[in-house]
Amino acid sequence: MRKYSRLLAILISLLLIVGLFAGCKSEEKKPEETKGPSVTQTPSGTPSGQEEEEEDTLPYPMLSETPIELSIWQTFTADYIASMNESEFTKELARRTNVLLKFQEASSADATTAYNLMLNSGDYTDIVRPASDAAAYTGGPDKAVEDGVFLRLNELVEKYAPNYSARRSKPHIAKQTVTDAGNMWSIYSLTDPAEYPWMGFALRGDILEKRGIPLPVTLADWEAALQAFVDEGVKYPLLFDVTGVSYNSEFLSAFQIGKEFYQVNGQVRYGYIEPAFKDYLAMMNDWYKKGYLDREFVSHGVTFAIFSSNARDAYQFLLNGEAGAGLLPWGYTDNALAVNGSTTIEGFKLSAVSAPVMNVGDTIHFRFTAYEAKSPNAITSACEYPELAVRLLDYLYTDEGSLLVNYGIEGVSYTMVDGQPRYTDLILNNPDGFTGRSVAMKYAWDDGIGMVDFTRHWQNYQGKPNEGALEAYNIWNKDQNDYVLPQITRTAEEGERYSSIYSDIQTYANETIPQFIMGTKPLSEFDDFVAQIKSMGIEDVIAIQQAALDRYNARG
């Protein structure tokens, strides 16, 4: 009996010891909680690398238990609201996610200066939206990552952005969303497919119809059309770019060469030193003498910045009947400007046409080109909550988030009709007389981050008297763009050398080409022009562009 009592005592002692250790373990000091908001998981479930027990219980897309503010810099110009901080989109996104975007904005006229001042000050917003990859940072995006200004997002995107990752998974889109060094420095706004060309050439189709002249296809056809404008007393038959070469290489492309740099079968070329460029200049000089070109094109200063003050002034020549043709956005074509009251010319019609060819059946290799990845959006090193920022942006690539970005708030700015979003009359027929795009900015994020539906603004024309303007998309989209360079990037060293050499070449070319066209410099000096450009180092610049193109083509 004593034996069993001793055994029982030993067992009790062991149990007490085990309990003591268990108690000690449960009372161990907990690790300090990670600073920052509590965020939810995405609809795809637990991100890779996290345990299931880490899942939060907040209903998606609610991303934080407490309100969090993220600052964001962007260019913004509107007439219906003064800032995206006033937008119902911003309020609705905060209601859904508990994350408020606080916008710092600059007008398009001041954007470059304001953006560079912000970067130079070191006082960055959490998210920045530069105008382009090239304008993002001196030395390029890779340099920005190296300098600790922009975050490398590869791991964050893989872990916290399943929707964006899925949207960019197509090889040709993925190639556009990383650098040559493999850095994912931006979460790009995406379109799929790429937006159709929204700008191209158009001319007064009503005048040609009146005179029984078909819309031009070849250069010879264009001569006939421009002569018709001259006969009609049109002062500026063809509005022309201040550089003497149209932005999308229209007219120049008929000679199978392009403006400045382009590529043929992976080989970079520079159009202004090609022998065919002399033929182009000879034709334009002849047209200038005949009065086909805007004889004041240099002083009028029309450039690709088609919404610049100079361009707007020049386009008044179209509206008052003094001009016959020019480079235009699709919304100006057909009878759209007559319908909206911009011109009072009876029967006014700007007919969109493809770039001219030398001979019927020739292939056009240049047109305005948009890319699937556009509008870069970088997260800076100033961002206290980078994971949250990535998760928030990823929401805008879901179907639900995409509707909010493009169309705004259901029941207010859009309704679903036959399974498709349709703007309400608040947008399509605004009672205060504002344009649909202006009003949409109050409820959606026009050209914002996410999946961009470029067809949304078509609704402002569909079923209306100006619906014919939409046909411009189809006309310009028929042209090929295989000679257009993709969005290549140069290394920091290449960028410095490129700028130091090419800025002088570009200035020289832009000053000299109009002189050839106007006849103040004879075409007999064309060989000297080419020799001068070569002596200034154009071959080195072509080599830099070639290296960048080769790296781009080699991206995984």
C-alpha positions in Angstrom: 0.0 0.0 0.0 2.9 2.3 0.9 4.4 1.4 -2.5 1.3 2.6 -4.4 1.1 5.8 -2.2 4.7 6.7 -3.1 4.0 6.1 -6.8 0.9 8.3 -6.6 2.9 11.1 -5.0 5.5 11.0 -7.8 2.8 11.2 -10.5 1.1 14.2 -8.8 4.5 15.9 -8.5 5.2 15.3 -12.2 1.8 16.7 -13.1 2.5 19.9 -11.0 5.8 20.3 -12.8 4.2 20.0 -16.2 1.5 22.5 -15.2 4.1 24.9 -13.9 6.0 24.9 -17.3 2.8 25.2 -19.2 1.8 28.2 -17.1 5.2 29.8 -17.7 4.9 29.3 -21.4 1.5 30.9 -21.5 2.7 33.9 -19.6 5.7 34.6 -21.9 6.0 38.2 -23.0 4.3 38.6 -26.4 6.4 40.1 -29.2 5.7 43.8 -29.8 2.9 44.2 -32.3 3.9 45.4 -35.8 3.2 49.0 -36.3 0.5 49.9 -38.8 -3.1 49.2 -39.6 -4.8 45.8 -39.6 -5.5 44.9 -43.2 -7.7 42.2 -44.8 -6.8 39.5 -47.3 -7.7 39.8 -50.9 -10.5 37.7 -52.4 -8.0 35.1 -53.6 -7.4 34.0 -50.0 -4.3 34.1 -47.9 -1.3 35.6 -49.7 1.6 33.2 -50.3 4.0 32.9 -47.3 1.3 33.7 -44.7 -0.3 31.1 -42.4 -4.0 30.6 -42.5 -4.4 31.7 -38.9 -3.2 35.2 -39.9 -6.4 35.8 -41.9 -8.4 38.8 -40.8 -12.1 38.9 -40.5 -12.9 42.2 -42.0 -15.2 41.9 -45.1 -13.3 42.5 -48.3 -12.5 45.1 -49.6 -12.4 46.7 -46.1 -8.6 46.9 -45.7 -8.2 48.5 -42.3 -10.0 48.5 -38.9 -9.1 52.1 -38.5 -9.2 54.9 -41.1 -5.8 55.3 -42.9 -4.8 58.1 -45.2 -2.5 57.7 -48.2 -1.2 60.8 -50.0 -0.9 60.7 -53.8 0.5 63.2 -56.3 -0.9 63.5 -59.8 -1.7 65.9 -62.7 -5.2 67.1 -62.6 -7.2 69.6 -64.6 -11.0 69.8 -64.6 -13.8 72.3 -64.7 -16.5 70.5 -62.8 -14.6 69.9 -59.6 -11.4 71.6 -58.4 -9.7 68.5 -57.1 -10.1 64.7 -56.7 -10.4 65.4 -53.0 -13.9 66.7 -53.8 -14.7 63.6 -55.8 -17.4 61.1 -54.8 -15.1 58.4 -56.1 -12.6 59.3 -53.3 -15.3 59.2 -50.7 -16.7 55.9 -51.9 -13.3 54.2 -52.1 -12.7 55.3 -48.5 -16.1 54.0 -47.4 -15.4 50.6 -49.0 -11.8 50.2 -47.8 -11.3 52.6 -44.9 -8.4 54.1 -46.8 -8.7 57.7 -47.8 -6.6 59.0 -50.8 -5.4 62.5 -50.1 -4.6 64.1 -53.5 -1.8 66.6 -54.2 -2.3 67.9 -57.7 -0.8 70.2 -60.3 -2.3 71.4 -63.5 -1.0 70.0 -66.8 0.8 73.3 -67.4 2.7 73.2 -64.1 3.0 69.4 -63.6 6.6 68.9 -64.7 7.9 71.7 -62.6 5.8 70.7 -59.6 6.7 67.1 -59.8 10.5 67.8 -60.0 10.3 70.2 -57.1 8.6 67.5 -55.0 11.3 65.0 -55.8 14.1 67.4 -55.2 12.7 68.4 -51.9 12.7 64.8 -50.6 9.1 65.4 -49.3 7.4 62.7 -51.3 3.8 61.7 -51.2 3.1 58.0 -50.6 2.2 57.4 -54.2 3.3 59.4 -57.2 1.9 59.4 -60.8 4.6 60.7 -63.1 3.7 61.6 -66.7 5.6 58.7 -68.1 8.4 56.2 -67.4 10.9 58.7 -69.0 9.7 61.6 -66.8 9.6 59.6 -63.6 13.2 60.2 -62.4 16.5 61.5 -63.7 18.4 58.4 -64.6 15.3 56.3 -65.0 13.1 54.2 -62.7 15.9 51.7 -61.9 17.9 54.6 -60.6 15.0 55.8 -58.5 14.8 52.3 -56.9 18.6 52.3 -56.4 18.5 55.7 -54.8 15.7 54.6 -52.4 13.1 57.0 -53.8 10.7 54.4 -55.3 10.1 51.1 -53.8 10.8 47.8 -55.6 7.4 46.3 -55.8 8.1 42.8 -57.1 7.7 40.9 -53.8 4.8 43.1 -52.6 2.9 42.7 -55.9 3.4 38.9 -55.8 2.2 38.7 -52.2 -0.5 41.3 -52.0 -1.7 42.1 -55.6 -3.2 38.9 -57.1 -5.7 40.8 -59.3 -3.0 43.1 -60.8 -0.7 40.1 -61.2 -3.4 38.3 -63.2 -4.2 41.3 -65.3 -0.5 41.8 -66.3 0.2 38.1 -66.9 0.1 38.1 -70.7 3.7 38.1 -71.9 3.4 41.3 -74.0 1.8 43.2 -71.1 4.2 41.8 -68.5 7.1 43.0 -70.7 5.8 46.6 -70.4 5.5 46.5 -66.6 9.1 45.8 -65.6 12.4 47.5 -66.3 15.3 46.0 -68.1 16.8 45.2 -64.7 13.6 43.3 -63.7 12.4 45.9 -61.3 8.6 46.3 -60.9 8.8 50.0 -59.8 5.2 50.9 -60.8 1.7 49.5 -60.7 0.6 50.6 -64.1 -2.9 51.5 -65.2 -3.8 48.8 -67.8 -6.0 48.4 -70.8 -6.7 45.1 -72.5 -6.6 45.4 -75.5 -4.5 48.6 -76.0 -6.6 51.6 -76.7 -7.2 52.3 -80.4 -5.4 55.3 -81.8 -7.4 58.3 -80.5 -5.7 60.8 -82.8 -4.9 61.0 -86.5 -5.5 63.1 -89.6 -8.9 64.5 -90.6 -9.9 67.0 -93.3 -12.9 68.9 -94.4 -14.9 66.1 -96.0 -17.8 68.5 -96.7 -15.7 70.6 -99.0 -14.5 67.6 -100.9 -18.0 66.1 -101.2 -19.2 69.5 -102.5 -16.5 69.4 -105.2 -17.0 65.7 -106.0 -13.5 64.7 -104.8 -13.1 61.4 -102.9 -11.3 61.2 -99.6 -7.6 61.0 -100.2 -5.6 57.7 -100.0 -2.4 58.4 -101.8 -0.1 61.4 -101.8 -1.4 62.3 -105.2 -5.0 62.2 -103.8 -3.9 64.6 -101.0 -2.5 67.0 -103.6 -5.9 67.0 -105.3 -7.7 67.6 -101.9 -5.4 70.4 -100.8 -5.8 72.0 -104.3 -9.5 71.9 -103.8 -9.1 73.7 -100.5 -7.0 76.4 -102.2 -9.7 76.8 -104.9 -12.3 77.2 -102.1 -10.3 80.0 -100.6 -9.1 78.1 -97.6 -6.2 80.1 -96.1 -4.4 77.2 -94.4 -5.2 74.0 -96.3 -3.0 71.8 -94.1 -2.2 72.7 -90.5 1.3 71.5 -90.0 3.6 70.6 -87.1 6.1 73.3 -86.2 9.0 70.7 -86.7 8.0 70.1 -90.3 7.2 66.5 -89.6 3.8 65.2 -88.3 3.9 63.6 -84.8 2.7 60.1 -86.1 4.9 60.3 -89.2 1.9 60.9 -91.5 3.1 61.9 -95.0 6.6 60.9 -94.1 5.5 57.3 -93.7 4.6 57.2 -97.3 8.3 57.2 -98.0 8.7 54.1 -95.7 10.6 56.1 -93.1 9.6 57.6 -89.7 10.0 60.7 -87.6 13.3 60.6 -85.6 13.8 57.0 -84.2 11.9 54.0 -85.4 12.7 50.3 -86.0 12.5 47.9 -88.8 12.7 44.2 -88.0 14.4 45.0 -84.7 17.0 47.5 -86.1 16.8 51.1 -84.9 16.9 53.8 -87.6 16.9 57.6 -87.6 14.6 58.9 -90.3 16.2 62.3 -90.9 19.5 60.8 -92.3 17.7 58.3 -94.6 18.0 59.2 -98.3 14.2 59.1 -98.7 13.9 62.0 -96.3 15.2 64.3 -99.0 12.4 63.1 -101.2 9.9 64.0 -98.4 11.4 67.5 -98.0 11.3 68.0 -101.8 7.6 67.2 -101.8 6.8 69.4 -98.8 8.8 72.3 -100.3 6.7 71.9 -103.5 3.5 71.9 -101.4 4.6 74.9 -99.5 5.2 76.8 -102.8 1.8 75.8 -104.0 0.1 77.1 -100.8 -1.0 73.7 -99.6 0.7 74.0 -96.2 0.0 76.5 -93.5 2.5 79.1 -94.6 2.8 80.3 -91.0 3.2 76.8 -89.5 6.4 77.8 -87.7 4.8 80.8 -86.0 1.6 79.0 -85.3 3.6 76.4 -83.4 1.2 73.5 -83.6 2.7 70.4 -82.0 1.7 67.0 -80.6 0.4 68.9 -77.6 -2.9 69.1 -79.3 -4.6 70.6 -76.3 -2.0 73.3 -75.8 -2.9 76.9 -76.1 -1.1 77.1 -79.5 -3.0 74.1 -80.8 -6.3 75.4 -79.6 -5.6 78.7 -81.4 -4.7 76.9 -84.6 -7.8 74.7 -84.4 -9.9 77.9 -84.5 -8.8 78.1 -88.1 -10.7 74.9 -88.7 -13.8 76.1 -87.0 -14.0 79.4 -88.8 -13.2 77.8 -92.2 -9.7 79.1 -92.6 -8.0 75.6 -92.4 -8.8 72.4 -94.2 -6.9 69.5 -92.5 -4.9 68.7 -89.5 -4.0 66.2 -86.7 -7.0 65.8 -84.5 -8.5 63.8 -81.6 -11.3 61.5 -82.6 -13.9 63.6 -80.7 -13.4 66.4 -83.2 -14.1 64.4 -86.3 -17.2 63.9 -88.5 -19.9 66.5 -87.6 -19.1 66.5 -83.8 -17.9 70.2 -83.7 -21.0 71.3 -85.6 -23.3 69.4 -83.3 -21.8 70.9 -80.2 -22.0 74.4 -81.6 -18.2 74.9 -81.9 -18.7 76.0 -85.6 -21.6 77.5 -87.4 -20.5 76.4 -90.9 -23.4 74.6 -92.5 -22.6 70.9 -93.2 -19.2 71.1 -91.4 -17.6 67.7 -91.4 -14.0 66.6 -90.5 -13.5 63.2 -92.2 -10.9 61.0 -90.5 -8.5 59.3 -93.0 -5.6 57.0 -92.8 -2.1 58.3 -93.3 -1.3 58.7 -97.0 0.6 56.1 -99.0 2.7 56.4 -102.1 0.7 53.8 -104.1 -2.6 52.1 -103.5 -2.0 48.9 -101.6 1.1 50.1 -99.8 1.3 49.2 -96.1 1.3 51.9 -93.5 3.8 51.2 -90.7 3.2 54.2 -88.4 0.2 55.5 -86.4 -0.5 56.9 -83.0 0.2 54.1 -80.6 -1.1 53.5 -77.1 0.2 50.7 -75.0 -1.5 48.3 -72.6 0.5 49.6 -69.7 0.1 53.3 -69.2 0.2 55.9 -66.5 2.8 54.6 -64.1 2.1 54.7 -60.4 5.0 54.4 -58.0 5.0 53.9 -54.3 7.7 56.0 -52.6 10.0 55.3 -49.7 8.0 57.8 -47.7 5.0 55.5 -47.6 4.5 54.2 -44.1 2.2 51.4 -45.2 3.4 50.0 -48.5 1.6 46.7 -48.1 -1.7 48.6 -47.6 -1.0 50.8 -50.6 -0.4 47.7 -52.8 -3.6 46.1 -51.5 -5.6 49.2 -52.1 -4.4 49.6 -55.7 -4.9 45.9 -56.3 -8.6 46.4 -55.5 -8.9 48.7 -58.4 -8.1 45.7 -60.7 -11.0 43.7 -59.5 -14.3 43.9 -61.5 -15.9 45.8 -58.7 -13.0 48.2 -58.3 -12.8 48.7 -62.1 -16.4 49.8 -62.2 -15.8 52.4 -59.5 -12.7 53.7 -61.4 -14.4 54.0 -64.8 -18.0 54.6 -64.0 -18.3 55.7 -60.5 -21.2 54.9 -58.2 -24.0 52.6 -59.3 -27.4 54.3 -59.3 -25.9 57.7 -59.4 -23.4 58.0 -62.3 -24.2 54.7 -63.9 -26.6 51.8 -64.0 -26.3 48.3 -65.3 -28.1 47.7 -68.6 -28.2 44.2 -70.1 -25.2 43.4 -67.9 -23.1 46.4 -69.0 -22.5 49.6 -67.2 -24.2 52.6 -68.7 -23.7 56.2 -67.7 -26.8 58.0 -66.4 -28.2 61.2 -67.8 -26.3 63.0 -65.1 -23.2 62.2 -67.2 -24.7 61.9 -70.7 -27.1 64.8 -70.6 -25.9 67.0 -67.8 -28.5 69.5 -66.9 -25.9 72.2 -66.2 -24.4 71.8 -69.6 -21.0 70.3 -68.7 -19.4 67.7 -70.9 -19.8 64.0 -69.9 -16.1 63.6 -69.2 -16.0 66.6 -66.9 -19.0 65.4 -64.8 -17.7 61.8 -64.7 -14.6 63.1 -62.9 -16.8 63.9 -59.9 -17.9 60.3 -59.5 -15.2 58.2 -61.2 -11.4 58.5 -61.5 -10.8 59.5 -65.1 -7.5 58.1 -66.3 -7.0 56.8 -62.8 -5.2 53.7 -61.5 -6.7 50.3 -62.4 -8.2 48.6 -65.4 -9.1 51.4 -67.8 -12.1 51.0 -70.0 -11.3 53.3 -72.9 -14.7 52.7 -74.5 -16.6 54.4 -71.6 -16.5 57.9 -73.2 -18.0 56.5 -76.4 -21.3 56.6 -74.6 -21.3 60.4 -74.9 -21.6 59.9 -78.7 -23.6 56.7 -79.2 -27.1 57.2 -80.4 -26.5 60.9 -80.9 -26.2 63.2 -83.9 -22.4 63.2 -83.5 -22.1 59.4 -83.3 -20.1 59.4 -86.6 -17.0 60.6 -84.7 -16.5 57.1 -83.3 -15.7 55.9 -86.8 -12.3 57.7 -86.6 -11.1 55.0 -84.2 -11.8 52.2 -86.7 -10.2 54.2 -89.6 -6.9 55.0 -87.8 -6.8 51.5 -86.2 -6.6 49.9 -89.6 -3.1 51.2 -90.0 -0.1 49.2 -88.8 2.4 50.4 -86.2 5.1 47.8 -86.5 7.8 50.4 -87.1 7.0 52.3 -83.9 9.5 51.8 -81.1 8.1 50.2 -78.0 8.5 51.9 -74.6 12.2 51.3 -74.3 14.3 52.5 -71.3 17.8 53.6 -71.1 20.3 53.0 -68.3 21.3 56.0 -66.2 24.6 56.2 -68.0 22.9 55.8 -71.4 20.4 58.5 -70.5 23.1 61.0 -69.6 25.0 60.3 -72.8 21.8 60.3 -74.9 20.7 63.7 -73.5 24.1 65.3 -73.9 24.3 64.3 -77.6 20.8 64.2 -78.9 19.4 67.4 -77.4 21.7 69.4 -79.7 20.9 67.1 -82.7 17.2 67.5 -82.1 17.4 71.2 -81.8 19.5 71.4 -85.0 17.0 69.2 -86.9 13.9 71.0 -85.7 15.4 74.3 -86.8 16.7 73.2 -90.1 13.9 71.0 -91.5 11.4 73.9 -91.7 14.0 75.9 -93.5 14.2 73.2 -96.2 10.4 73.1 -96.5 10.0 76.9 -96.7 12.9 77.2 -99.1 15.1 79.4 -97.0 17.7 76.6 -97.1 18.1 74.9 -100.5 17.8 71.1 -100.8 21.2 71.0 -102.4 22.5 71.3 -98.8 20.7 68.2 -97.6 23.9 66.1 -97.7 25.5 68.7 -95.5 22.6 68.5 -93.1 23.1 64.7 -92.9 26.8 65.1 -92.5 26.3 67.6 -89.7 23.9 65.3 -87.8 26.4 62.4 -88.1 29.3 64.6 -86.9 27.2 65.5 -83.9 27.1 61.8 -82.8 23.9 60.4 -84.1 25.4 57.0 -84.7 26.2 56.8 -80.9 22.6 57.7 -80.1 21.3 55.1 -82.5 23.6 52.5 -80.7 22.1 53.6 -77.4 18.6 53.2 -78.7 19.5 49.8 -80.2 20.9 48.5 -76.9 17.7 49.6 -75.1 15.5 47.9 -77.8 17.5 44.7 -77.5 17.1 44.7 -73.8 13.4 45.3 -74.1 13.0 42.5 -76.6 14.9 40.2 -74.2 12.6 40.9 -71.2 11.0 37.8 -69.9 
